[in-house]
């Protein structure tokens, strides 16, 4: 499943059903959920975009070109090749949830265990370092549900966006692109089709969402509001598990939903 398929097929059935009864129907996305259903569905002008009253994005995975700007080109190419190789040979899921991760979280990441610091460092390596917002006591629960798996082809699509520095549909290769798109290159996503009120929450300490990408996303949308968090040191994972996530982000988002819903 590519990013486009995830965005198109994940939410619209529920969205079209809710549209008839809900006063406010918005899309609140974080990380991959922001990218897939918010930008992809909206840019493709599918029915969901017309059903939404507002789109509130936090922990953005914006347009992605600078996502791995600190990584070497060789490593980036290796990652992209690996994801595409796995996709072509029928390996469909990347890092699914497993009993091993649940066991590791419960036995190695709980309080008063010497290996708890290793678990913390794993999270910091993935989502950015911010000890002030890190609740180590939560880690058995976190690792009991995380990672939850994602399509390998989705990561391959991610890699294409990073390497090409553009936000396009999945690149199948020259010949297949001609069959699927009628062109040798995949078409760009038209973010100008997203016409609903949009709020982009971001921070300076999120390695998976570069500030340059947030600004570029805002420019390509042509509207929307960029909202720097009151604690700009928030990391990628703090949007979900940060100690002050409620006061820094969730309360603000609820108020925005109320204001758009009554607009």
N, C-alpha and C positions, 0 to 999 in steps of 0.2 A: 504494500500500500504506500503510495507516494503522499507528499504533503497535500496535494490537490484532492486526492480521493478522501483523505481524512477530513479535510475541510468541508467537502461537499456532502459526504454521507454521514458524518457523525451526528449532526444536530438538526438539520432541517425537518425531519419527520415530527419531532417533538415541537419544534418552533412553529410549524404551521398549525398544529393542533392547539397550542396555547394562544395563538394570536387572536382567536375569536373571543376569549374570555378575559385575558389579562389586561389590566390597565397599563402596566409597564412590562415590557419584555426586553431585557437587555442581555448582552453577552459580557460576562466577567471572565476574562482569560488571564492565565499566568503562564509565562514561559511558552512551551510548545502549544498550549491551548490558545494563547493569544494569536500566534502566527497562523495556525491551521484554520480555525473557524472564523476568526475575526477578519484577517486580511484576505485569505484565499477565497472564502465564501463570498465576502463582500465584493472583492475585485472581479469575481466572475458573474456578479449580478444575479446570483441564484435567489430563490424565493425568500430564503432566510434573511437576506439583507433588507428586504422590504418589510419583514415582520418585526425587526428590532427597533426599539425606541432609543437605545443608546449602546455604546460599546465602551467598556471600561477595561483598560489593559494595565496589568501590573507585571513586574518581572519580565519585561519584554524580551522576546527573541525577534528583534526587528527585521531588518533587511539582510543581516548576516554577513556582509562582505568583510567586516573587520573582526568578526567573532573570534578567529584564531590568529589574530595579527601577530601575536608573539611566538607562534609556532613556526618551525622551519618549513620551507616549501617541500622539502623531501618528506617530512613526517606527514604533512597535510596530504600530499599525493598518495602516500602509502595508506592512509586512513580511508580516503575516498575509494581507492582501488579495492581495498579489503571489503568495504561495505558493498560495492557493486558486484564483486566476485561472489560474496555470500548470497546476495539477492538472486543472481543468475543461477546459482546452484541449489536453489530451493530452501535456503536457510532463511526463514521468514521473520523470526523474532530476535531482537537484540536485548539481552539482559532481562529475561522474564523473572517474575517473582518466584522464589523457590523456598523450600523448607530449610535449605542450608543457610540462606540469608536470615530467615527467622530465628534459627538456632544460634547463629553467630551474634545476632543482635541481643538475644536474651542472655547468652552465656559470656560474651566477650565485651559487651558495650554497656552493661549495667553499672550502677554506682558501686564504688568500693572494689572495682576490679582493675588490676594494673593495666590491662589492655584497652581500657576505655579511651585513653588519649589517642590510641591508634585510630579508633572509630571516628573520633572528632576530627582528626587530621584528614581522613578520607573525605569527609564532608567538606572541609575547608578547601581541599584540592579541587573538588568538583565545582563548588559554588562560590568560592571566595572566602577570605579570612575575616571573621568578625566575632571574636570571643565574647564581646559585650552582649550580643544577641543570642548566643548559643546556650541552649538548655540541654546539658549532657544527659540529664535524667530521662529525657524523652527518647533517647536513641534506641532502646529496645523496641519501642513502638514504631519508630521511623524505619528501622531496618526490617521490621516485620511486614512492612507494606511497600518498601522501596528497595530496589527498583521494581517497577510494575510492568516493564517490557514496552517495547516500541518496534514498529516495523523496520527491518533492516533497510528496505528500499527508501524509507523515509529519511534515514540517516544518509544514504547515498545522495538523495535529493538535497539534503542540507549541505553536503560536501560540494555538490555542483554549484550551489548558490555562493558558497564561500570562495571557491576557486575562481568562479567567473565574475564575482563582484557584481552580480545582477540578480534580480528577483524574477526568475523565469519558471515555466513549467518543466516537468521532468525531461531530461535529455536522454532519449533512447538510442542515440547514434544517428548518423546522417540518413541512412536508408529508412529506418523505422520512423524517424521524425517526419520524413516526406509523406509516409502513409498516414500517420496520426494527425499531423498538424498542417500538411501541405507545404511545408517549408523545411529547409535543412536545419534551422535553429528553432528551439522551442520559443513560443511567444512569451512576451513579458506579461506579468500580472499588472492590470491597470488599477492601481489603488485609488485613482480618482473616482471610481465607481462607488466607493464607500461614502455614502452621503449622510449617514447618521451622526449624531453627536458622539464625539470620540475623546477620551481622556487617557493620556499616556503617562503612566506613573513610572518613574525611573530613579536610579541612584548612581553614584559614582564608583561604587565598589562591587559592581556586578560583572564578573569576567565573561559571562555568557550573553551580555547585552551591553554593547559598547555605546557610549554616549553619542558618538558620531552616527551610529545607526539610528538611534532614537531621533536625532535631528533630521536625518535624511528621510526617515519614515514620515515624520511630521510634514516635511516639505512635499513629499510625493502624494500624501493624502490631500494636501491643499487646504486643510482645515484641521480642527481638533485643537486640544489644549495639552501642552507639555506640563507635567506636574512633578517637579523634583520633590522627593520625599523630605520631610522635616529632618530625618536622620539620613543624610546622603551616603553614610558609610554602610547602609544596608547591602548585604550580599544577595546573590541569586536565591539562596534557600531561605533567607530571612523573611521573604514575602510569605512563605508558608509557615515557618516554624520559629520565627524571631520572637523573642520575649516580648517586645513592644509592638508586634505586628498589628494588634488590635487598635492601639491608640495612634500609631503612625500611619496606618493604611486602611484597615477595615472600616473604622468609623467614618473616615473621609469618603470612602467608596459608597457606603450606605447613604450618606447625606447627598452625594451626587446622584445616586439612583432616585432618591426621593425628589430632588429638584428637577431632574429630567422627566420623571413620571408625572409631575404636576405642571410641567411646562406647557 
